[in-house]
Amino acid sequence: MRAIKSLLLAGESLIDRVLCVVGAVAFSQAPEFMQQYLQRLGGHLAEARRQLSQFEDIARQAGRSLQDLAGQYQVSGDTSISALGKLMTRTQQRVDELAAAETALRQASVWTRPFVFLRNLDSEIAQGTAGVFRPAVPTTAEGLLYALAGIVVILALYHGVLKPLVQRLCGRRVDKPVRVS
């Protein structure tokens, strides 16, 4: 057991360095992921606005507002017309939600962006982003801040949780021999 302790102590500085690199690389990808997510969010918003514009054109041609037309369709006895009215309303809501999320993310500061991102996260868009995500080398101040945060978080977890746990397990085995009854 003493050999294991010596090996752990000797390799601790190496472990610290490896963990710093892992934390920095992992966390520095957050701004890039949020950027790629924002691009996909913008694409979803543009498509939803295109659909909404088509609905608005139909309503305008009928001499009505979109809300009036959608409301009339929703109370129709024909289920397909009713479904179309509901789709019009959901499309308007989707445009509003996506626009609010995009605005919030674009206006968020470096310090609030991760929280704004999580608060406005659309899981479908996030999954799509993750599916095509390409890591990048961060060259911005924001990337550097995230890399530093990654170092701090990983080292805090290592020194605050993992290392004391390993020391207790190794210390317990050495200090308290197992008795066979």
Secondary structure, DSSP 8 states (H G I E B T S, - for coil): -HHHHHHHHHHHHHHHHHHHHHHHHHHHHHHHHHHHHHHHHHHHHHHHHHHHHHHHHHHHHTTS-HHHHHHHHHT-SSHHHHHHHHHHHHHHHHHHHHHHHHHHHHH--TTTHHHHHHHT--HHHHHHHHHH-------SHHHHHHHHHHHHHHHHHIIIIIHHHHHHHHHHHHHS-----
